[in-house]
Amino acid sequence: MPVEQRVVGGAKIGGPKIGGAKIGSAAPEPEPEPAKKSKKKLLLVVVLVVVLAGAAAWWFLLRPSGATGAPAEPPAPEKGAIIAVEPISLNLTDGHYLRLGFSLQLTADADATMDTAQATDTAITVFSGRTVAEVSDPATREELRTQLADELADVYEGEVMGVYLTDYVTQ
């Protein structure tokens, strides 16, 4: 009886086999497995991404404000003219009084011919009605001078940047 053989894709089907292989043919070589990605490469990519994310976070969130190009705060105004205010006598408690003379340190942008009536009124408000002990204490006197300077800066809309006490006599 004849043996029927069919050829499919270049290989014969139905031929005699010995030991699972065709006669006269070599054992087929196994197909190579796809190359696995190296764990080192993966680790390197992860580390690189983490470093870049950290650098971006520092750049946008934590870098010093000087590095942004925007000024941190406006520069202090330049000193201008000094205007002397006429000394005044203020009533203190218990029949005492304070003779107060002061000068205003203006900014360079301020008008040196400004009216000092508001400065005199503000000084009367700050110093009047206090005791001799209060106005004689050096620490309290400095606090009152600072308070006067702050209020005058508001009254004169930033044109006054300091106050110098030129006459300060209690009786």
DSSP file (Angstrom, degrees, kcal/mol; ACC not computed):
  #  RESIDUE AA STRUCTURE BP1 BP2  ACC     N-H-->O    O-->H-N    N-H-->O    O-->H-N    TCO  KAPPA ALPHA  PHI   PSI    X-CA   Y-CA   Z-CA
    1    1 A M              0   0    0      0, 0.0     2,-0.1     0, 0.0     0, 0.0   0.000 360.0 360.0 360.0 133.6    0.0    0.0    0.0
    2    2 A P        -     0   0    0      0, 0.0     2,-0.5     0, 0.0     0, 0.0  -0.461 360.0-124.8 -77.4 147.9    1.3    3.3   -1.0
    3    3 A V        -     0   0    0     -2,-0.1     2,-0.4     2,-0.0    12,-0.0  -0.782  21.2-136.7 -93.3 127.7    1.9    6.0    1.7
    4    4 A E        -     0   0    0     -2,-0.5     2,-0.4    10,-0.1    -1,-0.0  -0.696  22.4-172.4 -87.8 134.1    0.2    9.2    1.1
    5    5 A Q        -     0   0    0     -2,-0.4     2,-0.4     7,-0.0     9,-0.2  -0.980   6.5-165.8-128.0 139.6    2.2   12.3    1.8
    6    6 A R  E     -A   13   0A   0      7,-1.7     7,-3.2    -2,-0.4     2,-0.6  -0.951  13.3-141.7-123.1 144.4    1.0   15.9    1.8
    7    7 A V  E     +A   12   0A   0     -2,-0.4     2,-0.5     5,-0.2     5,-0.2  -0.922  22.5 174.6-109.1 120.7    3.2   18.9    1.7
    8    8 A V  E >  S-A   11   0A   0      3,-2.7     3,-1.6    -2,-0.6    -2,-0.0  -0.979  72.0 -18.6-127.2 118.0    2.0   21.8    3.8
    9    9 A G  T 3  S-     0   0    0     -2,-0.5    -1,-0.1     1,-0.3     3,-0.1   0.810 127.2 -51.4  59.1  33.0    4.2   24.9    4.1
   10   10 A G  T 3  S+     0   0    0      1,-0.2     2,-0.4     0, 0.0    -1,-0.3   0.437 118.8 100.3  88.6  -0.5    7.3   23.1    3.0
   11   11 A A  E <  S-A    8   0A   0     -3,-1.6    -3,-2.7     0, 0.0     2,-0.3  -0.935  70.9-122.4-120.5 143.7    7.0   20.1    5.4
   12   12 A K  E     -A    7   0A   0     -2,-0.4     2,-0.4    -5,-0.2    -5,-0.2  -0.599  21.5-152.3 -83.8 142.5    5.7   16.7    4.7
   13   13 A I  E    S+A    6   0A   0     -7,-3.2    -7,-1.7    -2,-0.3    -1,-0.0  -0.938  72.8  20.8-115.1 136.1    2.8   15.4    6.7
   14   14 A G  S    S+     0   0    0     -2,-0.4    -1,-0.1     1,-0.3   -10,-0.1   0.474  84.0 135.8  93.6   1.8    2.2   11.8    7.3
   15   15 A G        -     0   0    0      1,-0.1    -1,-0.3    -9,-0.1     2,-0.1  -0.297  66.3 -76.9 -77.5 166.3    5.7   10.5    6.6
   16   16 A P        -     0   0    0      0, 0.0     7,-0.8     0, 0.0     2,-0.4  -0.365  49.1-159.0 -66.3 142.1    7.4    7.9    8.8
   17   17 A K  E     -B   22   0B   0      5,-0.2     2,-0.5    -3,-0.1     5,-0.2  -0.945  10.3-164.1-124.0 143.2    8.8    9.3   12.0
   18   18 A I  E >  S-B   21   0B   0      3,-2.3     3,-1.5    -2,-0.4     0, 0.0  -0.980  79.4 -12.5-126.9 118.8   11.5    7.9   14.2
   19   19 A G  T 3  S-     0   0    0     -2,-0.5     3,-0.1     1,-0.3    -1,-0.1   0.766 125.0 -60.3  65.8  25.2   11.8    9.1   17.8
   20   20 A G  T 3  S+     0   0    0      1,-0.3     2,-0.3     0, 0.0    -1,-0.3   0.436 119.0  95.4  85.4  -1.4    9.5   12.0   17.0
   21   21 A A  E <  S-B   18   0B   0     -3,-1.5    -3,-2.3     6,-0.0    -1,-0.3  -0.881  79.6-105.2-121.2 155.2   11.7   13.5   14.3
   22   22 A K  E >   -B   17   0B   0     -2,-0.3     3,-1.5    -5,-0.2     2,-0.2  -0.433  44.5 -97.8 -74.9 151.1   11.6   13.1   10.6
   23   23 A I  T 3  S+     0   0    0     -7,-0.8    -1,-0.1     1,-0.3     3,-0.1  -0.497 106.1  13.6 -71.9 134.2   14.1   10.9    9.0
   24   24 A G  T 3  S+     0   0    0      1,-0.2     2,-0.4    -2,-0.2    -1,-0.3   0.526 103.6 106.3  81.9   5.4   17.0   12.7    7.6
   25   25 A S    <   -     0   0    0     -3,-1.5    -1,-0.2     3,-0.0     2,-0.1  -0.900  66.7-121.2-118.1 150.6   16.2   16.1    9.3
   26   26 A A        -     0   0    0     -2,-0.4    -4,-0.2     1,-0.1     3,-0.1  -0.416  44.1 -83.6 -81.3 160.3   18.0   17.7   12.2
   27   27 A A        -     0   0    0     -2,-0.1    -1,-0.1     1,-0.1     2,-0.1  -0.425  53.7-107.3 -63.8 134.4   16.2   18.6   15.4
   28   28 A P        -     0   0    0      0, 0.0    -1,-0.1     0, 0.0    -3,-0.0  -0.380  32.0-120.2 -66.5 141.3   14.4   21.9   15.0
   29   29 A E        -     0   0    0      1,-0.1     2,-0.1    -2,-0.1    -3,-0.0  -0.609  29.7-110.3 -81.0 139.1   16.1   24.8   16.9
   30   30 A P        -     0   0    0      0, 0.0    -1,-0.1     0, 0.0     3,-0.1  -0.389  36.2-104.0 -68.3 146.6   13.9   26.5   19.5
   31   31 A E        -     0   0    0      1,-0.1     2,-0.2    -2,-0.1     0, 0.0  -0.443  41.4-105.1 -68.2 141.6   12.8   30.0   18.7
   32   32 A P        -     0   0    0      0, 0.0    -1,-0.1     0, 0.0     3,-0.1  -0.473  34.8-119.2 -69.5 138.2   14.8   32.6   20.6
   33   33 A E        -     0   0    0     -2,-0.2     3,-0.1     1,-0.1     2,-0.0  -0.452  38.2 -92.1 -73.3 148.5   12.8   34.2   23.5
   34   34 A P        -     0   0    0      0, 0.0     2,-0.2     0, 0.0    -1,-0.1  -0.350  51.3 -98.3 -61.8 143.2   12.2   38.0   23.3
   35   35 A A        -     0   0    0      1,-0.1     2,-0.2    -3,-0.1     3,-0.0  -0.418  37.6-129.4 -66.0 129.9   14.9   39.8   25.2
   36   36 A K        -     0   0    0     -2,-0.2     2,-0.2     1,-0.1    -1,-0.1  -0.559  26.6-105.0 -79.6 144.3   13.8   40.9   28.7
   37   37 A K        -     0   0    0     -2,-0.2     2,-0.2     1,-0.1    -1,-0.1  -0.456  40.2-109.9 -68.2 138.1   14.3   44.5   29.7
   38   38 A S     >  -     0   0    0     -2,-0.2     4,-1.7     1,-0.2     3,-0.2  -0.483  13.2-139.9 -70.5 135.8   17.1   44.9   32.0
   39   39 A K  H  > S+     0   0    0      1,-0.2     4,-2.5    -2,-0.2     5,-0.2   0.801 103.2  60.5 -65.5 -28.0   16.1   45.8   35.5
   40   40 A K  H  > S+     0   0    0      2,-0.2     4,-2.4     1,-0.2    -1,-0.2   0.909 103.8  48.4 -65.9 -41.6   19.1   48.1   35.7
   41   41 A K  H  > S+     0   0    0      2,-0.2     4,-2.3     1,-0.2    -2,-0.2   0.918 112.1  49.2 -64.5 -42.6   17.7   50.2   32.8
   42   42 A L  H  X S+     0   0    0     -4,-1.7     4,-2.3     1,-0.2    -2,-0.2   0.919 111.7  48.7 -62.5 -44.5   14.3   50.3   34.4
   43   43 A L  H  X S+     0   0    0     -4,-2.5     4,-2.6     1,-0.2    -1,-0.2   0.899 110.1  52.2 -62.4 -41.1   15.8   51.4   37.7
   44   44 A L  H  X S+     0   0    0     -4,-2.4     4,-2.3     1,-0.2    -1,-0.2   0.902 109.8  48.6 -62.3 -41.8   17.9   54.1   35.9
   45   45 A V  H  X S+     0   0    0     -4,-2.3     4,-2.2     2,-0.2    -2,-0.2   0.911 111.8  49.3 -65.4 -42.3   14.8   55.5   34.2
   46   46 A V  H  X S+     0   0    0     -4,-2.3     4,-2.2     2,-0.2    -2,-0.2   0.924 111.9  48.1 -63.2 -44.5   12.8   55.6   37.5
   47   47 A V  H  X S+     0   0    0     -4,-2.6     4,-2.4     1,-0.2    -1,-0.2   0.909 111.0  51.3 -62.6 -41.8   15.7   57.4   39.2
   48   48 A L  H  X S+     0   0    0     -4,-2.3     4,-2.3     1,-0.2    -1,-0.2   0.901 110.0  49.1 -62.5 -41.9   16.0   59.9   36.4
   49   49 A V  H  X S+     0   0    0     -4,-2.2     4,-2.4     2,-0.2    -1,-0.2   0.905 111.3  49.5 -64.8 -41.5   12.2   60.7   36.5
   50   50 A V  H  X S+     0   0    0     -4,-2.2     4,-2.3     2,-0.2    -2,-0.2   0.909 111.4  48.9 -64.6 -42.2   12.4   61.2   40.3
   51   51 A V  H  X S+     0   0    0     -4,-2.4     4,-2.4     2,-0.2    -2,-0.2   0.917 112.3  48.0 -64.3 -43.2   15.4   63.5   40.0
   52   52 A L  H  X S+     0   0    0     -4,-2.3     4,-2.3     2,-0.2    -2,-0.2   0.900 111.5  50.1 -65.1 -39.7   13.7   65.6   37.3
   53   53 A A  H  X S+     0   0    0     -4,-2.4     4,-2.3     2,-0.2    -2,-0.2   0.904 111.4  49.2 -65.1 -40.2   10.4   65.8   39.3
   54   54 A G  H  X S+     0   0    0     -4,-2.3     4,-2.3     2,-0.2    -2,-0.2   0.904 111.0  49.5 -64.6 -41.6   12.4   66.9   42.4
   55   55 A A  H  X S+     0   0    0     -4,-2.4     4,-2.5     2,-0.2    -2,-0.2   0.900 111.4  49.3 -65.0 -40.1   14.3   69.6   40.3
   56   56 A A  H  X S+     0   0    0     -4,-2.3     4,-2.3     2,-0.2     5,-0.2   0.905 110.2  51.0 -65.9 -40.6   11.0   70.9   38.9
   57   57 A A  H  X>S+     0   0    0     -4,-2.3     4,-2.3     1,-0.2     5,-0.7   0.919 112.0  46.8 -63.2 -42.8    9.4   71.0   42.3
   58   58 A W  I  X>S+     0   0    0     -4,-2.3     5,-1.8     3,-0.2     4,-1.1   0.936 111.7  51.7 -62.6 -45.4   12.4   73.0   43.7
   59   59 A W  I  <5S+     0   0    0     -4,-2.5    -2,-0.2     1,-0.2    -1,-0.2   0.903 120.4  31.9 -59.9 -43.8   12.3   75.4   40.6
   60   60 A F  I  <5S+     0   0    0     -4,-2.3    -1,-0.2    -5,-0.1    -2,-0.2   0.735 134.2  21.3 -89.4 -23.1    8.6   76.2   40.9
   61   61 A L  I  <5S+     0   0    0     -4,-2.3    -3,-0.2    -5,-0.2    -2,-0.2   0.787 126.1  28.0-115.7 -37.5    8.1   76.0   44.7
   62   62 A L  I  <<S+     0   0    0     -4,-1.1    -3,-0.2    -5,-0.7    -4,-0.1   0.564  78.1 115.4-113.4  -9.4   11.2   76.4   46.8
   63   63 A R  S   <S-     0   0    0     -5,-1.8     5,-0.1     1,-0.1    -4,-0.0  -0.266  77.7 -88.8 -65.7 152.7   13.8   78.5   44.9
   64   64 A P    >   -     0   0    0      0, 0.0     3,-1.5     0, 0.0     4,-0.3  -0.234  32.0-121.1 -60.1 148.2   14.7   81.8   46.5
   65   65 A S  G >  S+     0   0    0      1,-0.3     3,-1.2     2,-0.2     5,-0.4   0.762 109.8  66.3 -65.4 -24.0   12.6   84.8   45.5
   66   66 A G  G >  S+     0   0    0      1,-0.2     3,-0.7     2,-0.2    -1,-0.3   0.765  94.1  60.4 -66.5 -23.7   15.6   86.6   44.1
   67   67 A A  G <  S+     0   0    0     -3,-1.5    -1,-0.2     1,-0.2    -2,-0.2   0.613  90.3  69.7 -79.9 -11.6   16.0   83.9   41.5
   68   68 A T  G <  S-     0   0    0     -3,-1.2    -1,-0.2    -4,-0.3    -2,-0.2   0.686 103.4-122.6 -80.2 -17.0   12.5   84.7   40.0
   69   69 A G  S <  S+     0   0    0     -3,-0.7    -3,-0.1    -4,-0.4    -2,-0.1   0.238  77.4 114.4  93.0 -14.3   13.5   88.0   38.6
   70   70 A A  S    S-     0   0    0     -5,-0.4    -1,-0.4     1,-0.1    -2,-0.2  -0.723  76.1-107.0 -89.7 139.8   10.8   89.8   40.5
   71   71 A P        -     0   0    0      0, 0.0    -1,-0.1     0, 0.0    -5,-0.1  -0.403  18.8-138.5 -66.8 141.2   12.0   92.3   43.2
   72   72 A A  S    S-     0   0    0      1,-0.3    -2,-0.0    -2,-0.1    -6,-0.0   0.933  79.8 -16.4 -66.6 -47.2   11.4   91.0   46.8
   73   73 A E  S    S-     0   0    0     -3,-0.0    -1,-0.3     3,-0.0     3,-0.1  -0.983  82.8 -86.4-154.3 156.1   10.2   94.4   48.1
   74   74 A P        -     0   0    0      0, 0.0    -2,-0.0     0, 0.0     0, 0.0  -0.291  53.9 -99.3 -65.3 149.3   10.4   97.9   46.9
   75   75 A P        -     0   0    0      0, 0.0     3,-0.1     0, 0.0     0, 0.0  -0.298  43.5 -94.8 -67.4 153.4   13.5   99.9   47.8
   76   76 A A        -     0   0    0      1,-0.1    -3,-0.0    -3,-0.1     0, 0.0  -0.372  48.7-100.9 -65.7 144.9   13.4  102.2   50.8
   77   77 A P        -     0   0    0      0, 0.0     2,-0.2     0, 0.0    -1,-0.1  -0.311  37.6-109.6 -67.5 152.9   12.6  105.9   49.8
   78   78 A E        -     0   0    0      1,-0.1    30,-2.1    -3,-0.1    31,-0.3  -0.544  35.5-103.9 -81.3 147.9   15.5  108.3   49.6
   79   79 A K  E     +C  107   0C   0     28,-0.2    28,-0.2    -2,-0.2     2,-0.1  -0.468  43.8 175.7 -72.9 142.0   15.9  111.0   52.3
   80   80 A G  E     -     0   0C   0     26,-3.4    28,-0.2     1,-0.4    27,-0.1  -0.075  40.9 -23.5-118.1-140.5   14.9  114.5   51.3
   81   81 A A  E     -     0   0C   0     26,-0.5    25,-2.7    29,-0.2     2,-0.5  -0.257  52.6-131.5 -73.8 159.8   14.6  117.8   53.1
   82   82 A I  E     -C  105   0C   0     23,-0.2     2,-0.5    -3,-0.1    23,-0.2  -0.969  18.2-159.7-113.5 128.1   14.1  118.3   56.8
   83   83 A I  E     -C  104   0C   0     21,-2.3    21,-3.2    -2,-0.5     2,-0.4  -0.932  10.2-140.6-111.1 127.0   11.4  120.7   57.9
   84   84 A A  E     -C  103   0C   0     -2,-0.5     2,-0.4    19,-0.2    19,-0.2  -0.698  12.9-147.8 -84.7 135.0   11.4  122.1   61.4
   85   85 A V  E     -C  102   0C   0     17,-2.7    17,-0.7    -2,-0.4     3,-0.1  -0.862  29.1-102.0-102.4 137.1    8.0  122.4   63.1
   86   86 A E  E     -     0   0C   0     -2,-0.4    14,-0.1    15,-0.1    16,-0.1  -0.307  45.7-104.3 -55.5 133.4    7.5  125.3   65.6
   87   87 A P  E     -     0   0C   0      0, 0.0     2,-0.3     0, 0.0    14,-0.3  -0.288  40.9-162.3 -61.2 147.3    7.8  124.1   69.2
   88   88 A I  E     -C  100   0C   0     12,-3.0    12,-3.4    -3,-0.1     2,-0.5  -0.915  17.1-128.3-130.2 155.7    4.5  123.8   71.1
   89   89 A S  E     -C   99   0C   0     -2,-0.3     2,-0.4    10,-0.2    10,-0.2  -0.930  26.6-164.6-106.4 126.8    3.6  123.5   74.8
   90   90 A L  E     -C   98   0C   0      8,-3.4     8,-2.6    -2,-0.5     2,-0.4  -0.891  19.3-120.9-114.6 140.5    1.3  120.6   75.6
   91   91 A N  E     -C   97   0C   0     -2,-0.4    38,-2.0     6,-0.2    39,-0.3  -0.653  29.5-170.5 -80.3 129.6   -0.7  120.1   78.8
   92   92 A L    >   -     0   0    0      4,-3.3     3,-0.6    -2,-0.4    39,-0.2  -0.522  36.2 -75.5-103.9 178.9    0.1  117.0   80.8
   93   93 A T  G >  S+     0   0    0     37,-2.3     3,-1.3     1,-0.2    39,-0.2  -0.329 110.7  29.0 -72.5 160.8   -1.9  115.6   83.7
   94   94 A D  G 3  S-     0   0    0      1,-0.2    -1,-0.2    37,-0.1     3,-0.1   0.779 133.0 -62.9  60.7  32.2   -1.7  117.2   87.2
   95   95 A G  G <  S+     0   0    0     -3,-0.6    -1,-0.2     1,-0.2    -2,-0.2   0.583 101.7 128.9  76.6   9.8   -0.9  120.7   85.9
   96   96 A H    <   -     0   0    0     -3,-1.3    -4,-3.3    -4,-0.1     2,-0.3  -0.481  39.4-156.9 -90.7 166.7    2.4  119.8   84.2
   97   97 A Y  E     -C   91   0C   0     -6,-0.3    74,-2.0    -2,-0.1     2,-0.4  -0.950  10.6-141.2-142.2 165.5    3.3  120.6   80.7
   98   98 A L  E     -CD  90 170C   0     -8,-2.6    -8,-3.4    -2,-0.3     2,-0.7  -0.994   8.7-149.6-127.8 126.5    5.7  119.5   77.9
   99   99 A R  E     -CD  89 169C   0     70,-3.5    70,-2.1    -2,-0.4     2,-0.5  -0.883  26.3-172.4 -95.3 118.1    7.4  121.8   75.5
  100  100 A L  E     +CD  88 168C   0    -12,-3.4   -12,-3.0    -2,-0.7     2,-0.4  -0.951  15.5 171.3-122.2 123.6    7.8  119.8   72.3
  101  101 A G  E     + D   0 167C   0     66,-3.2    65,-2.2    -2,-0.5    66,-2.2  -0.985  13.2 164.5-124.7 141.0    9.8  120.7   69.2
  102  102 A F  E     -CD  85 165C   0    -17,-0.7   -17,-2.7    -2,-0.4     2,-0.3  -0.975  25.4-139.8-151.7 163.7   10.4  118.3   66.3
  103  103 A S  E     -CD  84 164C   0     61,-2.5    61,-2.4    -2,-0.3     2,-0.5  -0.925  18.6-130.1-125.6 151.8   11.5  118.2   62.7
  104  104 A L  E     -CD  83 163C   0    -21,-3.2   -21,-2.3    -2,-0.3     2,-0.7  -0.891   8.4-146.1-106.4 127.8   10.1  116.1   59.9
  105  105 A Q  E     -CD  82 162C   0     57,-2.8    56,-3.1    -2,-0.5    57,-1.1  -0.838  26.4-160.5 -89.2 114.9   12.4  114.0   57.7
  106  106 A L  E     - D   0 160C   0    -25,-2.7   -26,-3.4    -2,-0.7    54,-0.2  -0.516  17.0-110.1 -93.5 161.6   10.8  114.0   54.2
  107  107 A T  E >   -C   79   0C   0     52,-2.3     3,-1.1   -28,-0.2   -26,-0.5  -0.413  35.2-105.3 -80.2 166.6   11.3  111.7   51.3
  108  108 A A  T 3  S+     0   0    0    -30,-2.1   -29,-0.1     1,-0.2    -1,-0.1   0.783 121.2  52.9 -64.7 -26.2   13.1  112.9   48.2
  109  109 A D  T 3  S+     0   0    0    -31,-0.3    -1,-0.2     2,-0.1    50,-0.1   0.614  89.2 103.4 -84.0 -13.0    9.8  113.1   46.3
  110  110 A A  S <  S-     0   0    0     -3,-1.1     2,-0.5    49,-0.2   -29,-0.2  -0.313  79.9-108.6 -75.9 153.4    8.0  115.3   49.0
  111  111 A D    >   -     0   0    0      1,-0.1     3,-1.1     2,-0.0    -1,-0.1  -0.709  20.7-150.1 -80.4 122.3    7.3  119.0   48.6
  112  112 A A  T 3  S+     0   0    0     -2,-0.5    -1,-0.1     1,-0.3    -2,-0.0   0.547  92.2  61.5 -73.1  -6.6    9.7  120.8   51.0
  113  113 A T  T 3  S+     0   0    0    -30,-0.0    -1,-0.3     2,-0.0     3,-0.1   0.041  75.7 144.0-106.2  26.4    7.1  123.7   51.5
  114  114 A M    <   -     0   0    0     -3,-1.1     2,-0.3     1,-0.1    -4,-0.0  -0.232  57.8-102.7 -67.3 155.0    4.4  121.5   52.9
  115  115 A D        -     0   0    0      1,-0.1     3,-0.3     4,-0.0     4,-0.2  -0.617  24.8-159.9 -77.9 133.0    2.0  122.8   55.6
  116  116 A T     >  +     0   0    0     -2,-0.3     4,-2.2     1,-0.2     5,-0.2   0.295  65.5 101.0 -98.6   9.3    3.0  121.5   59.1
  117  117 A A  H  > S+     0   0    0      1,-0.2     4,-2.3     2,-0.2    -1,-0.2   0.894  83.0  50.2 -61.9 -40.2   -0.4  122.2   60.8
  118  118 A Q  H  > S+     0   0    0     -3,-0.3     4,-2.3     1,-0.2    -1,-0.2   0.860 108.7  53.0 -66.4 -34.2   -1.4  118.5   60.5
  119  119 A A  H  > S+     0   0    0     -4,-0.2     4,-2.1     2,-0.2    -2,-0.2   0.911 109.8  47.9 -66.8 -41.8    1.9  117.5   62.1
  120  120 A T  H  X S+     0   0    0     -4,-2.2     4,-2.2     2,-0.2    -2,-0.2   0.923 112.2  49.2 -64.4 -44.2    1.3  119.8   65.0
  121  121 A D  H  X S+     0   0    0     -4,-2.3     4,-2.0     1,-0.2    -2,-0.2   0.905 111.0  49.5 -61.7 -42.7   -2.2  118.5   65.5
  122  122 A T  H  X S+     0   0    0     -4,-2.3     4,-2.1     1,-0.2    -1,-0.2   0.890 109.7  51.8 -65.4 -39.2   -1.0  114.9   65.4
  123  123 A A  H  X S+     0   0    0     -4,-2.1     4,-2.6     2,-0.2     5,-0.3   0.899 108.1  51.6 -64.1 -40.8    1.7  115.6   68.0
  124  124 A I  H  X S+     0   0    0     -4,-2.2     4,-2.2     1,-0.2    -1,-0.2   0.921 110.7  49.0 -61.1 -43.6   -0.8  117.2   70.3
  125  125 A T  H  < S+     0   0    0     -4,-2.0    -2,-0.2     1,-0.2    -1,-0.2   0.898 115.2  43.5 -62.5 -41.7   -3.0  114.1   70.0
  126  126 A V  H  < S+     0   0    0     -4,-2.1    -2,-0.2     1,-0.1    -1,-0.2   0.902 124.5  30.4 -73.5 -42.1   -0.1  111.7   70.7
  127  127 A F  H >< S+     0   0    0     -4,-2.6     3,-0.9    -5,-0.2    -2,-0.2   0.738  93.4 100.4 -95.8 -24.5    1.6  113.5   73.6
  128  128 A S  T 3< S+     0   0    0     -4,-2.2   -36,-0.2    -5,-0.3     3,-0.1  -0.240  80.7  22.3 -67.5 150.8   -1.3  115.4   75.4
  129  129 A G  T 3  S+     0   0    0    -38,-2.0    -1,-0.2     1,-0.3   -37,-0.2   0.554  89.6 126.1  77.2   9.1   -2.9  114.0   78.6
  130  130 A R    <   -     0   0    0     -3,-0.9   -37,-2.3   -39,-0.3    -1,-0.3  -0.514  62.3-104.2 -93.1 165.9    0.1  111.8   79.7
  131  131 A T     >  -     0   0    0    -39,-0.2     4,-2.0    -2,-0.2     5,-0.2  -0.470  25.1-115.6 -85.6 162.2    1.8  111.9   83.0
  132  132 A V  H  > S+     0   0    0      1,-0.2     4,-1.7   -39,-0.2     5,-0.2   0.882 117.5  56.6 -62.6 -38.0    5.2  113.5   83.6
  133  133 A A  H  > S+     0   0    0      1,-0.2     4,-1.3     2,-0.2    -1,-0.2   0.891 106.6  49.8 -61.5 -39.6    6.6  110.0   84.4
  134  134 A E  H  4 S+     0   0    0      1,-0.2     3,-0.4     2,-0.2    -2,-0.2   0.956 114.7  41.1 -64.1 -51.0    5.4  108.7   81.1
  135  135 A V  H  < S+     0   0    0     -4,-2.0    -1,-0.2     1,-0.2    -2,-0.2   0.692 113.8  54.6 -75.3 -16.6    7.0  111.4   78.9
  136  136 A S  H  < S+     0   0    0     -4,-1.7    -1,-0.2    -5,-0.2    -2,-0.2   0.740  84.0  95.5 -86.2 -24.4   10.2  111.5   81.0
  137  137 A D  S  X S-     0   0    0     -4,-1.3     4,-2.7    -3,-0.4     5,-0.2  -0.528  72.2-142.7 -69.1 124.5   10.9  107.7   80.7
  138  138 A P  H  > S+     0   0    0      0, 0.0     4,-2.0     0, 0.0     5,-0.2   0.866  99.1  50.6 -58.5 -38.1   13.4  107.3   77.7
  139  139 A A  H  > S+     0   0    0      2,-0.2     4,-2.0     1,-0.2     5,-0.1   0.930 113.3  44.7 -66.6 -43.8   11.7  104.0   76.5
  140  140 A T  H  > S+     0   0    0      1,-0.2     4,-2.6     2,-0.2    -1,-0.2   0.887 110.5  55.3 -66.5 -38.7    8.2  105.6   76.5
  141  141 A R  H  X S+     0   0    0     -4,-2.7     4,-2.2     1,-0.2    -1,-0.2   0.904 108.4  48.4 -61.0 -40.7    9.6  108.7   74.8
  142  142 A E  H  X S+     0   0    0     -4,-2.0     4,-2.4     2,-0.2    -1,-0.2   0.892 110.7  50.7 -66.7 -39.5   11.0  106.6   72.0
  143  143 A E  H  X S+     0   0    0     -4,-2.0     4,-2.5     2,-0.2    -2,-0.2   0.910 111.1  48.6 -62.7 -41.7    7.7  104.7   71.7
  144  144 A L  H  X S+     0   0    0     -4,-2.6     4,-2.5     2,-0.2    -2,-0.2   0.892 110.8  50.4 -66.0 -39.2    5.8  108.0   71.5
  145  145 A R  H  X S+     0   0    0     -4,-2.2     4,-2.4     2,-0.2    -2,-0.2   0.913 111.9  47.6 -64.4 -42.4    8.3  109.3   68.8
  146  146 A T  H  X S+     0   0    0     -4,-2.4     4,-2.4     2,-0.2    -2,-0.2   0.903 111.6  50.5 -65.0 -41.2    7.8  106.2   66.8
  147  147 A Q  H  X S+     0   0    0     -4,-2.5     4,-2.4     2,-0.2    -2,-0.2   0.913 111.0  49.2 -61.9 -43.0    4.0  106.4   67.1
  148  148 A L  H  X S+     0   0    0     -4,-2.5     4,-2.5     1,-0.2    -2,-0.2   0.923 110.9  49.7 -62.6 -44.5    4.2  110.1   66.0
  149  149 A A  H  X S+     0   0    0     -4,-2.4     4,-1.9     1,-0.2    -2,-0.2   0.906 111.7  48.6 -61.9 -42.0    6.3  109.1   63.0
  150  150 A D  H  X S+     0   0    0     -4,-2.4     4,-1.5     2,-0.2    -1,-0.2   0.915 113.0  46.6 -65.2 -43.0    3.9  106.3   61.9
  151  151 A E  H  X S+     0   0    0     -4,-2.4     4,-2.6     1,-0.2    -2,-0.2   0.881 112.0  50.7 -68.0 -36.8    0.9  108.5   62.2
  152  152 A L  H  X S+     0   0    0     -4,-2.5     4,-2.8     2,-0.2     8,-0.3   0.854 104.9  57.0 -69.2 -33.4    2.6  111.3   60.3
  153  153 A A  H  <>S+     0   0    0     -4,-1.9     5,-3.4    -5,-0.2     6,-0.3   0.886 111.8  43.5 -62.5 -37.0    3.5  108.9   57.5
  154  154 A D  H ><5S+     0   0    0     -4,-1.5     3,-1.2     3,-0.2    -2,-0.2   0.923 114.2  49.0 -72.2 -44.6   -0.2  108.1   57.2
  155  155 A V  H 3<5S+     0   0    0     -4,-2.6    -2,-0.2     1,-0.3    -3,-0.2   0.911 118.2  39.3 -61.9 -43.9   -1.3  111.7   57.4
  156  156 A Y  T ><5S-     0   0    0     -4,-2.8     3,-1.3    -5,-0.1    -1,-0.3   0.202 113.1-118.1 -94.6  15.8    1.2  112.9   54.8
  157  157 A E  T < 5S-     0   0    0     -3,-1.2    -3,-0.2     1,-0.3    -4,-0.1   0.879  75.0 -42.8  52.3  49.9    0.7  109.8   52.6
  158  158 A G  T 3 <S+     0   0    0     -5,-3.4    -1,-0.3    -6,-0.2    -5,-0.1   0.471 111.9 110.7  82.8   2.4    4.2  108.5   52.8
  159  159 A E    <   +     0   0    0     -3,-1.3   -52,-2.3    -6,-0.3     2,-0.5   0.721  69.0  65.5 -81.3 -20.4    6.0  111.8   52.3
  160  160 A V  E     +D  106   0C   0     -8,-0.3   -54,-0.2   -54,-0.2    -2,-0.2  -0.902  54.5 169.7-102.9 124.4    7.3  111.8   56.0
  161  161 A M  E     +     0   0C   0    -56,-3.1     2,-0.3    -2,-0.5   -55,-0.2   0.443  61.7   8.6-113.9  -1.7    9.8  109.1   56.7
  162  162 A G  E     -D  105   0C   0    -57,-1.1   -57,-2.8   -13,-0.1     2,-0.4  -0.981  54.6-139.7-170.3 161.3   11.0  110.1   60.2
  163  163 A V  E     -D  104   0C   0     -2,-0.3     2,-0.5   -59,-0.2   -59,-0.2  -0.997  11.5-161.6-130.8 133.3   10.6  112.5   63.1
  164  164 A Y  E     -D  103   0C   0    -61,-2.4   -61,-2.5    -2,-0.4     2,-0.6  -0.969  17.1-137.4-114.2 125.2   13.5  114.1   65.1
  165  165 A L  E     +D  102   0C   0     -2,-0.5   -63,-0.3   -63,-0.2     3,-0.1  -0.725  30.1 167.7 -81.7 119.3   12.7  115.5   68.6
  166  166 A T  E     +     0   0C   0    -65,-2.2     2,-0.4    -2,-0.6   -64,-0.2   0.638  66.9  29.4-107.3 -19.9   14.5  118.8   68.8
  167  167 A D  E     +D  101   0C   0    -66,-2.2   -66,-3.2     2,-0.0    -1,-0.3  -0.961  61.0 161.0-144.2 122.1   13.0  120.3   71.9
  168  168 A Y  E     +D  100   0C   0     -2,-0.4     2,-0.4   -68,-0.2   -68,-0.2  -0.748  11.7 153.5-149.1  92.5   11.7  118.2   74.8
  169  169 A V  E     -D   99   0C   0    -70,-2.1   -70,-3.5    -2,-0.3     2,-0.3  -0.984  20.3-164.6-128.2 129.7   11.2  119.9   78.2
  170  170 A T  E      D   98   0C   0     -2,-0.4   -72,-0.2   -72,-0.2    -2,-0.0  -0.824 360.0 360.0-110.2 153.3    8.8  118.9   81.0
  171  171 A Q              0   0    0    -74,-2.0   -73,-0.1    -2,-0.3    -1,-0.1   0.261 360.0 360.0-148.8 360.0    7.8  121.0   84.0
